[in-house]
Amino acid sequence: MTAASEEGPTISTGPTVREVGEFALIARINAGREQGSAVQLGPGDDAAVLTAARGRYVVSTDMLIEDRHFRLDWSTAEDIGRKAIAQNAADIYAMGAEPVGYVVGLGIPERTPVDFVTGLADGFWAEATRAGGSIAGGDIVRSPQVVISVTAFGDPLGEEPVTRSGARPGGLLAIAGRPGWSAAGYALLAGGHVPESGPGAATAVAAHRAPRPAYDLVRAAVTGAHPPVALTDISDGLLADIGHLAESSGVAIDVRSAALRDTELAECAGVLESDARQWILTGGEDHVFAGVWPAGSPPPPGWTVIGDIEAGHGVTVDGARYRGPQGWEAFSGTDSANVGHSR
Amino acid sequence: MTAASEEGPTISTGPTVREVGEFALIARINAGREQGSAVQLGPGDDAAVLTAARGRYVVSTDMLIEDRHFRLDWSTAEDIGRKAIAQNAADIYAMGAEPVGYVVGLGIPERTPVDFVTGLADGFWAEATRAGGSIAGGDIVRSPQVVISVTAFGDPLGEEPVTRSGARPGGLLAIAGRPGWSAAGYALLAGGHVPESGPGAATAVAAHRAPRPAYDLVRAAVTGAHPPVALTDISDGLLADIGHLAESSGVAIDVRSAALRDTELAECAGVLESDARQWILTGGEDHVFAGVWPAGSPPPPGWTVIGDIEAGHGVTVDGARYRGPQGWEAFSGTDSANVGHSR
């Protein structure tokens, strides 16, 4: 039994992955899990086999690195596992599809407690249950720090996937979910604040530890009478990701800042003397969904109209260019551009 | 322009990924690449979209960590890229399927030269061209060392995938490819030997740097008149992976060591006063394919019969239990169990 270790998570005094070995570890992770209906063959062979209900499938992949995308002293193993699945599931929904399966590559130090790995797996499965689909396979390797790579697969909810390129002038931009809360949680944790430190703090910290994308609202929108013509998820920051949508569609987007006001988040920002508006416009990781509906076809209940699609290019806020960083960039080293991401 | 750096690959004096930024880097990686016919939507949206020719798809994932699965001073970026795709493509073929697409998660230090990343991408595409399919998407993040996570997707070549569980007593075990060469290359490199250091050394070192799985021989076997009833690829070691096949099928396997003799590899082993037999039986990473054919249905040309399927359980060599490590285990720290894998 190893209590302390120089490397790797130390949340437990139980056995380490080195002590139990790769195959026993995999057996523990998979014990008692039930595969979804799309998984014809799950873990245990050279590869998994999944069915594609409509003859095509949607695929997304994301990699999370310890101390860059999560911190072991800020989040539980289950939080981290949930976050890894949520950000991939959100990408699948953002294509107008629903997840049916995931494979997970996991790099861990040899002194990692087995409990940490089963905690991660519990998080993977908990969020997969919420989003749809099951963990159909994976790979576990030794690594100097925790690395998680999730690939998600989904079936389109409609006949065709919904891309970022369908927005046209005259349309309305609407979102599902509340942007800025994960950035607020990051700011609180980075400042050493506890969840009890002020109004909204517990909500913000929870949002940062594991996002809760509004999967149901996307599903209802895509399968409803008036589906969106373009769709994306906000992972790098609202302005940044709406910018990608505008560019893909060949349109301009003007954001109505009044529609984004969030008095609870403003109260939370007051504690830190921070700017809730900056969190809302540039914080990623809430995995808020952004959709575009054509003129005369309003978004369904639960979606908030926050902008207008116009001819031209680029994103403006209340008609003016927004000054300051727009969102996350993988190799940027400035804190101001990385709000909402732990590093 | 950064020449030397404290972290990350330093093969170039050109710009680093931090200097060009995430989006310019992604644009360079994807420039001029042509997607395969199964990729309906490639990089640039929330997710990729692929077609499933037979209404189902086969999925495999593998993670490679710098200094554990490859060394930057032993392999070029293109070697590493080819290896990452090859080991996943081999898993797809080992299910009796052919790859149609891949997504790649890539973690790199911010000081990595752009040339290194484009070299990796060239390797990904070169091996994808050889194996089938194209790189349909990915994710690039900052990481303390190079981490590569590949997920491959394939269409079954026949009506059903070929699993590990179809072997029955009376059948013959055959392989396509020459096992032990990657382990030999590892031993040579670890011993400081250059490719010119003796007979077969150049072949062995090349095999370790980037495997060349016999995709064509699996394809011909699976689509031929007498397809195998069980199939796997040798990634952890011949005895270890045949052991998994035996266990999945509920049979015993006896390996005929005479059929595995390799005089060229024995010459190569002589230089190091090593044992070629150990490399052959326990070295992984050549991604040799192992198939089982029922009694009276011989394997096709190019496959070598190396064993017999019997009632019972476990793997024997010439009727006796093999003493010593059987192959690779992710968290084992002993060198003898890790032949063929750099750490």
Contacts between the chains, C-beta under 8 A, distances in Angstrom:
chain1	res1	chain2	res2	distance
A	17	B	331	5.3
A	18	B	331	4.5
A	18	B	332	7.9
A	18	B	333	7.0
A	21	B	329	6.2
A	21	B	331	6.1
A	21	B	332	7.4
A	22	B	329	5.1
A	22	B	330	4.0
A	22	B	331	5.6
A	22	B	332	7.9
A	23	B	329	7.5
A	25	B	331	7.7
A	40	B	56	6.3
A	41	B	161	6.9
A	41	B	163	6.9
A	44	B	248	7.2
A	45	B	95	6.8
A	45	B	163	5.2
A	45	B	164	5.4
A	45	B	165	7.7
A	45	B	232	7.9
A	45	B	248	7.2
A	46	B	60	6.5
A	46	B	91	4.5
A	46	B	92	7.9
A	46	B	94	4.0
A	46	B	95	5.3
A	46	B	164	7.1
A	46	B	231	7.7
A	46	B	232	5.7
A	46	B	233	6.0
A	47	B	58	4.8
A	47	B	59	5.8
A	47	B	60	3.9
A	47	B	91	5.0
A	47	B	92	5.9
A	47	B	94	7.2
A	47	B	95	4.6
A	47	B	97	7.3
A	47	B	152	7.9
A	47	B	154	7.5
A	47	B	161	7.7
A	48	B	58	7.1
A	48	B	59	4.8
A	48	B	60	7.4
A	49	B	56	5.9
A	49	B	57	7.4
A	49	B	58	5.4
A	49	B	59	7.6
A	49	B	95	7.2
A	49	B	156	7.8
A	49	B	161	5.3
A	50	B	56	6.4
A	50	B	57	5.7
A	50	B	59	6.3
A	51	B	55	6.3
A	51	B	56	4.9
A	52	B	52	3.6
A	52	B	55	5.8
A	52	B	56	6.3
A	52	B	57	5.9
A	55	B	51	6.3
A	55	B	52	5.8
A	55	B	55	6.0
A	56	B	40	6.3
A	56	B	49	5.9
A	56	B	50	6.4
A	56	B	51	4.9
A	56	B	52	6.3
A	57	B	49	7.4
A	57	B	50	5.7
A	57	B	52	5.9
A	57	B	57	6.1
A	57	B	153	7.8
A	58	B	47	4.8
A	58	B	48	7.1
A	58	B	49	5.4
A	59	B	47	5.8
A	59	B	48	4.8
A	59	B	49	7.6
A	59	B	50	6.3
A	59	B	101	7.5
A	59	B	103	5.8
A	59	B	136	6.8
A	59	B	137	6.5
A	59	B	151	7.7
A	59	B	153	6.9
A	60	B	46	6.5
A	60	B	47	3.9
A	60	B	48	7.4
A	60	B	103	7.7
A	60	B	137	7.3
A	61	B	103	4.2
A	61	B	104	7.5
A	61	B	105	5.2
A	61	B	137	6.5
A	61	B	138	6.3
A	61	B	139	5.4
A	61	B	149	7.5
A	61	B	151	6.1
A	62	B	105	7.0
A	62	B	139	5.0
A	63	B	105	3.7
A	63	B	106	7.3
A	63	B	107	5.7
A	63	B	139	5.2
A	63	B	141	5.0
A	63	B	143	7.9
A	63	B	147	7.1
A	63	B	149	6.0
A	64	B	141	7.6
A	65	B	107	5.5
A	65	B	141	5.8
A	65	B	142	7.0
A	65	B	143	4.7
A	65	B	144	7.7
A	65	B	147	7.4
A	68	B	141	6.6
A	68	B	142	5.7
A	68	B	143	6.8
A	69	B	141	7.2
A	91	B	46	4.5
A	91	B	47	4.9
A	92	B	46	7.9
A	92	B	47	5.9
A	94	B	46	4.0
A	94	B	47	7.2
A	95	B	45	6.8
A	95	B	46	5.3
A	95	B	47	4.6
A	95	B	49	7.2
A	97	B	47	7.3
A	101	B	59	7.5
A	103	B	59	5.8
A	103	B	60	7.7
A	103	B	61	4.2
A	103	B	151	5.9
A	104	B	61	7.5
A	105	B	61	5.2
A	105	B	62	7.0
A	105	B	63	3.7
A	105	B	105	7.3
A	105	B	149	4.3
A	105	B	151	7.8
A	106	B	63	7.3
A	107	B	63	5.7
A	107	B	65	5.5
A	107	B	147	6.6
A	110	B	331	4.9
A	110	B	333	6.9
A	136	B	59	6.8
A	137	B	59	6.5
A	137	B	60	7.2
A	137	B	61	6.5
A	138	B	61	6.3
A	139	B	61	5.4
A	139	B	62	5.0
A	139	B	63	5.2
A	140	B	330	5.7
A	141	B	63	5.0
A	141	B	64	7.7
A	141	B	65	5.8
A	141	B	68	6.6
A	141	B	69	7.2
A	141	B	330	5.5
A	142	B	65	7.0
A	142	B	68	5.6
A	142	B	330	5.6
A	142	B	331	5.8
A	142	B	343	7.8
A	143	B	63	7.9
A	143	B	65	4.7
A	143	B	68	6.8
A	143	B	147	7.2
A	144	B	65	7.7
A	144	B	144	6.9
A	144	B	145	6.7
A	145	B	144	6.6
A	147	B	63	7.1
A	147	B	65	7.4
A	147	B	107	6.6
A	147	B	143	7.2
A	147	B	147	5.3
A	147	B	149	7.8
A	149	B	61	7.5
A	149	B	63	6.1
A	149	B	105	4.3
A	149	B	147	7.8
A	149	B	149	3.5
A	151	B	59	7.7
A	151	B	61	6.1
A	151	B	103	5.9
A	151	B	105	7.8
A	151	B	151	4.0
A	152	B	47	7.9
A	153	B	57	7.8
A	153	B	59	6.9
A	154	B	47	7.5
A	156	B	49	7.8
A	161	B	41	6.9
A	161	B	47	7.8
A	161	B	49	5.3
A	163	B	41	6.9
A	163	B	45	5.2
A	164	B	45	5.4
A	164	B	46	7.1
A	165	B	45	7.7
A	231	B	46	7.7
A	232	B	45	7.9
A	232	B	46	5.7
A	233	B	46	6.0
A	248	B	44	7.2
A	248	B	45	7.2
A	329	B	21	6.1
A	329	B	22	5.1
A	329	B	23	7.5
A	330	B	22	4.0
A	330	B	140	5.7
A	330	B	141	5.5
A	330	B	142	5.6
A	331	B	17	5.2
A	331	B	18	4.5
A	331	B	21	6.1
A	331	B	22	5.6
A	331	B	25	7.7
A	331	B	110	4.9
A	331	B	142	5.8
A	332	B	18	7.9
A	332	B	21	7.4
A	332	B	22	7.9
A	333	B	18	7.0
A	333	B	110	6.9
A	343	B	142	7.9
